[in-house]
Amino acid sequence: MGLFTALLTLPLAPVRGTVWIAERIAEQAELELEGPERIRRELLELEAAYDLGEVDDAEYEQLETELLRRLRAASGGEGGGPWP
């Protein structure tokens, strides 16, 4: 039955290959969007905005806490770290 199934689904091979490639691209895009490097860059941008007076103290603290939480999650350290 395995050979018969393989022969019947052979025309779908290009579709399966395309789906597999699309999944890998989506995974890579997600890593780039939520990766530690991106979050560190956002932290630096937040600090620069704070230094320029574009962000007040309360907003800075809130955004920094959220970015540090995301950084910890992206780094795989969901607990035990120095951040709240």
BAKOL-891729 format. One record per residue (C-alpha): residue number from 1; residue in one letter; x, y, z. Coordinates in steps of 0.1 Angstrom, whole numbers, plus 5000, padded with zeros to 4 digits. Layout:
BEGIN
+-----+-----+------+------+------+
:   n : res :   c1 :   c2 :   c3 :
+-----+-----+------+------+------+
: NUM :   A :    X :    Y :    Z :
...
+-----+-----+------+------+------+
//
This chain:
BEGIN
+-----+-----+------+------+------+
:   n : res :   c1 :   c2 :   c3 :
+-----+-----+------+------+------+
:   1 :   M : 5000 : 5000 : 5000 :
:   2 :   G : 5029 : 5024 : 5006 :
:   3 :   L : 5041 : 5022 : 4970 :
:   4 :   F : 5006 : 5027 : 4957 :
:   5 :   T : 5000 : 5057 : 4980 :
:   6 :   A : 5034 : 5072 : 4970 :
:   7 :   L : 5025 : 5069 : 4933 :
:   8 :   L : 4991 : 5085 : 4938 :
:   9 :   T : 5004 : 5114 : 4958 :
:  10 :   L : 5034 : 5120 : 4936 :
:  11 :   P : 5016 : 5148 : 4917 :
:  12 :   L : 5013 : 5166 : 4950 :
:  13 :   A : 5050 : 5167 : 4956 :
:  14 :   P : 5056 : 5202 : 4943 :
:  15 :   V : 5028 : 5215 : 4965 :
:  16 :   R : 5042 : 5198 : 4996 :
:  17 :   G : 5076 : 5212 : 4988 :
:  18 :   T : 5062 : 5247 : 4984 :
:  19 :   V : 5043 : 5244 : 5017 :
:  20 :   W : 5075 : 5232 : 5034 :
:  21 :   I : 5095 : 5261 : 5020 :
:  22 :   A : 5067 : 5286 : 5030 :
:  23 :   E : 5067 : 5272 : 5066 :
:  24 :   R : 5105 : 5276 : 5068 :
:  25 :   I : 5103 : 5312 : 5056 :
:  26 :   A : 5075 : 5320 : 5081 :
:  27 :   E : 5096 : 5305 : 5109 :
:  28 :   Q : 5126 : 5326 : 5099 :
:  29 :   A : 5105 : 5358 : 5096 :
:  30 :   E : 5091 : 5351 : 5131 :
:  31 :   L : 5126 : 5347 : 5145 :
:  32 :   E : 5137 : 5379 : 5129 :
:  33 :   L : 5107 : 5398 : 5143 :
:  34 :   E : 5108 : 5384 : 5178 :
:  35 :   G : 5145 : 5375 : 5180 :
:  36 :   P : 5167 : 5387 : 5208 :
:  37 :   E : 5187 : 5410 : 5185 :
:  38 :   R : 5156 : 5428 : 5174 :
:  39 :   I : 5144 : 5433 : 5210 :
:  40 :   R : 5179 : 5446 : 5220 :
:  41 :   R : 5177 : 5471 : 5192 :
:  42 :   E : 5143 : 5482 : 5203 :
:  43 :   L : 5157 : 5486 : 5238 :
:  44 :   L : 5184 : 5509 : 5225 :
:  45 :   E : 5159 : 5529 : 5204 :
:  46 :   L : 5137 : 5533 : 5235 :
:  47 :   E : 5167 : 5545 : 5255 :
:  48 :   A : 5176 : 5570 : 5228 :
:  49 :   A : 5140 : 5583 : 5227 :
:  50 :   Y : 5140 : 5587 : 5265 :
:  51 :   D : 5173 : 5606 : 5264 :
:  52 :   L : 5158 : 5629 : 5237 :
:  53 :   G : 5128 : 5635 : 5259 :
:  54 :   E : 5104 : 5618 : 5234 :
:  55 :   V : 5093 : 5593 : 5261 :
:  56 :   D : 5084 : 5602 : 5297 :
:  57 :   D : 5094 : 5582 : 5328 :
:  58 :   A : 5062 : 5562 : 5331 :
:  59 :   E : 5061 : 5552 : 5295 :
:  60 :   Y : 5098 : 5543 : 5295 :
:  61 :   E : 5094 : 5520 : 5325 :
:  62 :   Q : 5064 : 5503 : 5310 :
:  63 :   L : 5079 : 5498 : 5276 :
:  64 :   E : 5113 : 5487 : 5291 :
:  65 :   T : 5095 : 5461 : 5313 :
:  66 :   E : 5076 : 5447 : 5283 :
:  67 :   L : 5108 : 5446 : 5261 :
:  68 :   L : 5128 : 5428 : 5288 :
:  69 :   R : 5099 : 5403 : 5293 :
:  70 :   R : 5100 : 5396 : 5255 :
:  71 :   L : 5138 : 5394 : 5256 :
:  72 :   R : 5137 : 5368 : 5283 :
:  73 :   A : 5110 : 5348 : 5265 :
:  74 :   A : 5129 : 5350 : 5232 :
:  75 :   S : 5161 : 5338 : 5249 :
:  76 :   G : 5143 : 5309 : 5264 :
:  77 :   G : 5147 : 5320 : 5300 :
:  78 :   E : 5112 : 5321 : 5313 :
:  79 :   G : 5121 : 5326 : 5350 :
:  80 :   G : 5150 : 5328 : 5373 :
:  81 :   G : 5163 : 5359 : 5357 :
:  82 :   P : 5171 : 5393 : 5372 :
:  83 :   W : 5140 : 5408 : 5356 :
:  84 :   P : 5105 : 5408 : 5370 :
+-----+-----+------+------+------+
//
